[in-house]
């Protein structure tokens, strides 16, 4: 998960908008309910990560125009500043609420679920009104956006009625009375404004959530989003609740560091949350059960593992250590990394091929990086070293084939840094 140059430019343009919420969050966790309506709306816009879609890198905040990659083509995010002609300034509060929580445009047309209304429906009308109040406080930007860029037949919005019937269930979040207030707050943030399932829940061929595989990891935009249940091999089972909260707040913990799309989410969203909210998310995610692990490690004496061992010692051990433990909050522990052992090795392959720069935040500003090895190692060698890492130090994961590396190499060659 790589923090790109474009993200850095985007942050420069958006920084002023996050100032009030950032100061409150860094102060140790003011209650969002104590904010004024505009402050609360700003905080909800942050927890909803609105800027990541609605701001073009280097452009005006929330003025739209950023392409969002989907399996069906790219959708361009609209202008949500209060401009009367090209933004949402002329929308009524009812129209704004219908778009955010029901996926219906003011003209009655259906939105595509790239706008995660199926998650935002968990918010209350008061929440949505607060977001609208915040957006209305921004400077209007005249920027006409053509959002309908999908190819036929996906550009037929009427088909979304079928999608909604299959996958959309309207309704506000209902707390579980058997659970703690912290757990319920975490569940609301994960399933509502945080829309974590948009990236981390596997999708059907129509793009709907596979609810039976809730938060067990998915593929998007050239990355494999990891399993964030409490699964010991592929999820957060090796992480404590403190590890999860630290990762969300600073982008780093004793095991891992955020890169790529998650680096952007940390920078624009989770690092600005209150301490109470990051701890609530951690409590909820740690409560989600993992699945039984029946995988056996690859034979340690195989030719593939021996070759991977040699490459690891030569190229990787200086930073990650002979035992794969790394250095806490500096070099990730590959021995304990669930991302490394993921059933989908796309992200691990991508990082070896192209390198990665971890996120820098106020809490952890160093942002160490990993160099690219794609120029030095061929596809078979990349597969070998990953198989060694995935199946050593008590780990077990399916074998990576050279063809898997070839696929990722070809895909990433077409993508910007």
HUSUL-V62206 format. One record per residue. N is the residue number from 1. OMEGA is omega in radians with two decimals (NA if undefined). Layout:
# HUSUL-V62206
n: (N,N)
omega: (OMEGA,OMEGA)
This chain:
# HUSUL-V62206
n: (1,2,3,4,5,6,7,8,9,10,11,12,13,14,15,16,17,18,19,20,21,22,23,24,25,26,27,28,29,30,31,32,33,34,35,36,37,38,39,40,41,42,43,44,45,46,47,48,49,50,51,52,53,54,55,56,57,58,59,60,61,62,63,64,65,66,67,68,69,70,71,72,73,74,75,76,77,78,79,80,81,82,83,84,85,86,87,88,89,90,91,92,93,94,95,96,97,98,99,100,101,102,103,104,105,106,107,108,109,110,111,112,113,114,115,116,117,118,119,120,121,122,123,124,125,126,127,128,129,130,131,132,133,134,135,136,137,138,139,140,141,142,143,144,145,146,147,148,149,150,151,152,153,154,155,156,157,158,159,160,161,162,163,164,165,166,167,168,169,170,171,172,173,174,175,176,177,178,179,180,181,182,183,184,185,186,187,188,189,190,191,192,193,194,195,196,197,198,199,200,201,202,203,204,205,206,207,208,209,210,211,212,213,214,215,216,217,218,219,220,221,222,223,224,225,226,227,228,229,230,231,232,233,234,235,236,237,238,239,240,241,242,243,244,245,246,247,248,249,250,251,252,253,254,255,256,257,258,259,260,261,262,263,264,265,266,267,268,269,270,271,272,273,274,275,276,277,278,279,280,281,282,283,284,285,286,287,288,289,290,291,292,293,294,295,296,297,298,299,300,301,302,303,304,305,306,307,308,309,310,311,312,313,314,315,316,317,318,319,320,321,322,323,324,325,326,327,328,329,330,331,332,333,334,335,336,337,338,339,340,341,342,343,344,345,346,347,348,349,350,351,352,353,354,355,356,357,358,359,360,361,362,363,364,365,366,367,368,369,370,371,372,373,374,375,376,377,378,379,380,381,382,383,384,385,386,387,388,389,390,391,392,393,394,395,396,397,398,399,400,401,402,403,404,405,406,407,408,409,410,411,412,413,414,415,416,417)
omega: (-2.87,3.05,-3.02,3.09,-3.12,3.10,3.14,3.11,3.12,-3.10,3.14,3.14,-3.05,-2.95,-3.08,-3.10,-3.06,-2.93,-3.07,-3.12,3.13,-3.13,3.13,-3.12,-3.13,3.12,3.03,2.96,2.99,3.13,3.13,3.14,-3.14,3.13,2.89,-3.09,-3.13,3.09,3.13,3.08,3.08,-3.14,3.10,3.07,3.08,-3.14,3.10,3.10,-3.10,-3.05,-3.04,3.13,-2.95,3.10,3.04,3.09,-3.12,-3.10,3.13,-3.12,3.03,-3.13,3.06,3.10,-3.13,3.10,3.10,-3.09,3.03,3.09,-3.08,-3.07,-3.12,3.05,-3.11,-3.10,-3.07,3.05,3.12,2.95,-3.08,3.06,-3.04,-3.05,-3.01,-3.14,-3.09,-3.08,-3.12,-3.13,2.97,3.07,3.13,3.13,3.13,3.14,3.14,3.12,-3.04,-3.00,-3.12,3.12,-3.12,3.13,3.13,3.13,3.11,3.12,-3.11,3.03,3.00,-3.07,2.89,2.89,-2.94,3.11,3.11,3.00,-3.10,3.08,3.11,3.12,3.12,3.06,3.10,3.10,-3.09,3.09,3.11,3.09,3.12,3.12,3.10,-3.14,3.10,-3.14,-3.12,3.04,3.09,3.13,3.09,-3.13,3.14,-3.08,3.02,-3.04,-3.05,-3.09,3.14,3.10,3.04,0.11,-3.06,3.13,3.11,-3.04,-3.14,3.12,3.13,3.05,3.09,3.13,-3.13,3.13,-3.12,-2.89,-3.06,3.07,-3.12,3.07,3.12,3.09,3.10,-3.14,3.06,-3.07,3.13,-3.10,-3.13,3.08,3.13,3.13,-3.13,3.08,3.10,3.12,3.11,-3.10,-3.11,-3.05,-3.12,-3.04,-3.14,-3.14,-3.11,-3.12,3.12,3.11,-2.92,3.08,3.12,-3.07,3.00,3.14,3.07,3.10,3.08,-3.14,2.94,-3.00,3.11,3.08,-3.07,3.06,-3.12,3.04,-3.11,3.13,3.05,2.96,3.08,3.12,2.96,3.08,-2.99,2.95,3.11,2.92,-3.12,3.11,-3.03,-3.10,-3.01,-3.07,-3.03,-3.07,3.12,-3.10,2.95,3.06,3.09,3.09,-3.12,-3.12,3.11,3.12,-3.13,-3.05,-3.03,-3.07,-3.09,2.92,-3.04,-3.08,-2.90,3.09,-3.10,3.05,3.06,-3.11,3.14,3.05,3.10,3.12,3.10,-3.06,-3.06,-2.99,-2.89,3.14,3.12,3.10,3.06,3.09,3.14,-3.10,3.09,3.08,3.12,3.08,3.14,-3.13,-3.14,-3.11,3.13,3.14,-3.07,-3.04,3.01,3.11,3.14,-3.12,3.14,-3.12,3.04,3.13,3.05,-3.13,-3.07,-3.09,3.14,-3.14,3.13,-3.13,3.12,3.10,3.12,3.10,-3.12,3.13,3.14,-3.12,-3.09,-2.97,-2.92,-2.93,-3.12,3.13,-3.02,3.09,3.12,-3.13,3.05,-3.02,3.13,3.09,-3.05,3.09,3.10,3.09,-3.06,3.06,3.11,3.11,-3.10,-3.03,3.06,3.09,3.12,-3.07,-3.11,3.07,3.05,-3.04,-3.01,-3.10,3.13,3.11,-3.10,-3.12,3.09,-3.10,-2.96,-3.05,-3.12,3.01,3.14,-3.07,3.00,3.13,3.11,-3.14,3.14,-3.00,-2.99,3.12,3.12,-3.11,3.08,-3.13,3.06,3.06,-3.10,3.14,-3.00,-3.08,3.06,-3.03,3.13,3.13,3.07,3.11,-3.10,-3.09,3.09,3.08,3.10,-3.12,-3.07,-3.04,3.09,3.06,3.11,-3.13,3.08,-3.13,3.13,-3.09,3.01,-3.14,3.09,3.11,3.07,3.14,3.11,3.14,-3.12,3.12,3.13,-3.11,-3.08,3.12,-3.13,-3.06,3.09,3.09,NA)
